[in-house]
Amino acid sequence: MSHSLDRGVLVVTVHDDPGAGGRTALHEQIGALVEGHRPVSLVVVLGDDAEADAAVGAVLRSHRLCSRLGLVMSVAAHSAPVRRLLEANADPDGIRLVIHARADTAIATATALTAAA
């Protein structure tokens, strides 16, 4: 995993699937970054090797955290089935999870929304 912060947007890139045993650790790492940086928005980019159930589960748990904190969260995933899985399982009571097919689109959209706020 890697991350960057640009104009209030925290971008976390998950390069590899953490496996079932690493799902909680990945969620905790994302949560620690959100708590430490206090971003205006979070974008999680799932790399091609990270588009598996464990990574998706960690992202969905992170979405619930962001909803509780009032943060808009976006996810970029190349795989259409992964995007559908994210959409179907996103927290319906929280802030809407924004899902994109491309990382550059997700980051540009989050940055523009942050600048407009």
Helices and strands as residue ranges (DSSP letters): E 2-6, E 9-16, G 20-22, H 23-37, E 41-49, H 53-69, E 72-77, H 80-89, E 98-100, H 103-116
